Amino acid sequence: MAKGNVLDPTVLRADDITSAGPDAGLLKGKVVGFRLDEMWRAWDWISEIWAKELLKAGAEVKFWRSAGRTGSEGDRLAKSLDDFLESIDVAIVGLGNCGSCTGWTIRDALTAAAKGLPTTAIVTDNFKDLGQNLARRGGRSGLRIHVLPYPLNEKFKGDVDPVAHDHFPKMIKTMGSALPAREAAE
């Protein structure tokens, strides 16, 4: 009789990083980068509102949009992502709102975190567990993940804007940051 090995898919990696990584800290003077994708208009709306709030807090804001990730286009985009990550101080990566989008969101967040950047992945509630599992399997179970409600993309902009405003201070906390008292009061 032949012997085989059965692997336990629930076991933690020996090299797992349980730390959330560095806090974003004070945002004034820092470059905060938003990683967008080509799928979720609601994430575009939310990131635009959050960017305006970050500008009020004294941060600079940059955006990078993911697209085709295979073949020569994928190679070009991998280099572009690397250049983008080298140009920022804090990464906000979204949006995990479907299976493959959550996979790419976590992959790009892990890439940013591996560079030592304070990194927060953004997912919707239906994909929270998947995001956490992918981060754990990627060796960084402590990855900061901020959860937005689901569904979002099926809503009108007027319904999504209040979600963005409501979640901005919560996301700032997830990032390991705080707003100066004046901005927080507004």
C-alpha positions as CSV (number, residue, x, y, z in Angstrom):
1,M,0.0,0.0,0.0
2,A,1.3,3.4,-0.9
3,K,1.6,6.2,1.7
4,G,0.6,9.7,1.0
5,N,0.6,13.0,2.8
6,V,-2.5,15.0,3.6
7,L,-2.0,18.7,3.9
8,D,-4.1,20.8,6.3
9,P,-5.4,23.8,4.4
10,T,-6.3,25.5,7.7
11,V,-2.8,25.5,9.2
12,L,-1.1,28.9,9.5
13,R,2.1,29.5,7.5
14,A,5.3,29.3,9.6
15,D,6.3,32.7,8.1
16,D,3.0,34.4,8.7
17,I,3.1,38.0,9.6
18,T,0.4,38.7,12.2
19,S,1.3,42.3,12.6
20,A,-0.8,44.9,10.8
21,G,2.5,46.6,9.7
22,P,3.3,50.3,10.3
23,D,0.5,52.7,11.2
24,A,-0.2,55.4,8.7
25,G,0.4,58.0,11.5
26,L,-0.1,61.7,10.8
27,L,-1.1,62.2,7.2
28,K,-0.1,65.8,6.8
29,G,2.7,65.9,4.2
30,K,2.4,62.2,3.2
31,V,1.4,60.8,-0.2
32,V,-1.6,58.5,0.1
33,G,-2.1,56.3,-2.9
34,F,-5.4,54.8,-3.9
35,R,-5.3,51.6,-6.0
36,L,-8.5,51.5,-8.1
37,D,-9.7,48.9,-10.6
38,E,-11.8,49.1,-13.8
39,M,-14.9,47.4,-12.4
40,W,-16.4,49.3,-9.5
41,R,-17.8,52.8,-10.0
42,A,-18.8,52.9,-6.3
43,W,-15.2,52.5,-5.3
44,D,-14.3,55.4,-7.7
45,W,-16.9,57.6,-6.0
46,I,-15.8,56.6,-2.5
47,S,-12.1,57.1,-3.2
48,E,-12.8,60.5,-4.7
49,I,-14.6,61.6,-1.5
50,W,-11.9,60.1,0.7
51,A,-9.2,61.8,-1.4
52,K,-10.9,65.2,-0.8
53,E,-10.9,64.5,2.9
54,L,-7.2,63.5,2.9
55,L,-6.3,66.7,1.0
56,K,-8.1,68.7,3.8
57,A,-5.9,66.8,6.3
58,G,-2.8,68.0,4.4
59,A,-2.0,64.8,2.5
60,E,-1.2,64.5,-1.2
61,V,-3.2,62.0,-3.1
62,K,-2.4,59.8,-6.1
63,F,-4.4,57.2,-7.9
64,W,-3.4,54.0,-9.8
65,R,-5.9,52.0,-11.8
66,S,-5.5,48.2,-12.3
67,A,-6.5,46.7,-15.6
68,G,-5.4,43.7,-17.7
69,R,-3.0,41.6,-15.5
70,T,-1.8,38.9,-17.8
71,G,0.7,38.6,-20.7
72,S,2.7,41.6,-21.8
73,E,0.0,44.0,-20.5
74,G,0.3,42.3,-17.1
75,D,4.1,42.8,-17.1
76,R,3.6,46.5,-17.9
77,L,1.1,46.9,-15.2
78,A,3.2,45.1,-12.6
79,K,6.0,47.6,-13.3
80,S,3.6,50.4,-13.2
81,L,2.2,49.2,-9.8
82,D,5.8,49.0,-8.5
83,D,6.5,52.5,-9.6
84,F,3.3,53.7,-8.1
85,L,4.1,52.1,-4.7
86,E,7.6,53.6,-4.7
87,S,6.0,57.1,-5.1
88,I,3.6,56.9,-2.1
89,D,3.8,56.7,1.7
90,V,0.5,55.1,2.5
91,A,-1.6,52.6,0.4
92,I,-5.3,52.2,0.2
93,V,-6.1,49.2,-2.0
94,G,-9.6,48.3,-3.3
95,L,-12.1,47.1,-4.0
96,G,-12.7,43.5,-3.0
97,N,-16.3,43.2,-4.2
98,C,-16.2,39.9,-6.1
99,G,-14.0,36.8,-6.0
100,S,-11.4,37.8,-8.5
101,C,-11.4,41.5,-7.5
102,T,-10.9,40.5,-3.9
103,G,-8.0,38.3,-5.0
104,W,-6.3,41.1,-6.9
105,T,-7.1,43.6,-4.1
106,I,-5.4,41.4,-1.5
107,R,-2.5,40.6,-3.8
108,D,-1.8,44.2,-4.5
109,A,-2.2,45.1,-0.8
110,L,0.3,42.3,0.1
111,T,2.7,43.8,-2.4
112,A,2.4,47.2,-0.9
113,A,2.7,45.9,2.7
114,A,5.8,43.9,1.7
115,K,7.4,47.2,0.7
116,G,6.9,48.4,4.3
117,L,4.0,50.8,3.4
118,P,1.2,51.3,5.8
119,T,-1.5,49.4,3.8
120,T,-5.2,49.0,4.1
121,A,-7.2,46.7,1.8
122,I,-10.9,47.7,1.2
123,V,-13.5,45.0,0.8
124,T,-17.2,44.8,1.0
125,D,-18.9,42.8,3.7
126,N,-19.7,39.7,1.5
127,F,-16.0,39.4,0.7
128,K,-14.5,40.1,4.1
129,D,-13.9,36.4,4.9
130,L,-12.3,35.8,1.5
131,G,-10.1,38.8,1.9
132,Q,-9.0,37.7,5.4
133,N,-8.3,34.1,4.1
134,L,-6.3,35.3,1.1
135,A,-4.2,37.6,3.3
136,R,-3.6,34.7,5.7
137,R,-2.7,32.4,2.8
138,G,-0.5,35.1,1.4
139,G,1.5,35.1,4.6
140,R,0.2,38.3,6.2
141,S,-2.8,37.5,8.4
142,G,-2.5,40.8,10.1
143,L,-3.2,42.8,6.9
144,R,-5.4,45.8,7.7
145,I,-8.8,45.3,6.0
146,H,-11.6,47.8,6.1
147,V,-15.0,46.5,5.4
148,L,-17.7,48.5,3.5
149,P,-21.3,47.4,3.3
150,Y,-22.6,45.2,0.5
151,P,-24.0,45.9,-2.1
152,L,-22.5,49.2,-3.2
153,N,-22.1,49.1,-7.0
154,E,-25.7,48.5,-7.6
155,K,-26.6,51.8,-5.8
156,F,-26.8,55.3,-7.2
157,K,-24.1,57.8,-6.4
158,G,-26.4,59.7,-4.0
159,D,-26.8,56.5,-2.0
160,V,-23.0,55.7,-2.0
161,D,-21.8,59.1,-0.9
162,P,-23.2,58.9,2.6
163,V,-21.4,55.5,3.0
164,A,-18.1,57.1,2.0
165,H,-18.6,59.9,4.5
166,D,-19.7,57.5,7.2
167,H,-16.7,55.2,6.7
168,F,-14.0,57.8,6.2
169,P,-13.2,58.2,10.0
170,K,-13.5,54.5,10.5
171,M,-11.1,53.8,7.6
172,I,-8.7,56.4,9.1
173,K,-8.8,54.4,12.3
174,T,-8.2,51.2,10.5
175,M,-5.2,52.8,8.8
176,G,-3.7,53.5,12.2
177,S,-4.1,57.2,11.8
178,A,-6.2,60.0,13.3
179,L,-7.4,63.3,11.9
180,P,-6.4,66.5,13.5
181,A,-9.1,67.8,15.8
182,R,-10.2,70.5,13.4
183,E,-10.7,68.1,10.5
184,A,-12.4,65.5,12.7
185,A,-14.9,68.1,14.0
186,E,-15.9,69.1,10.5
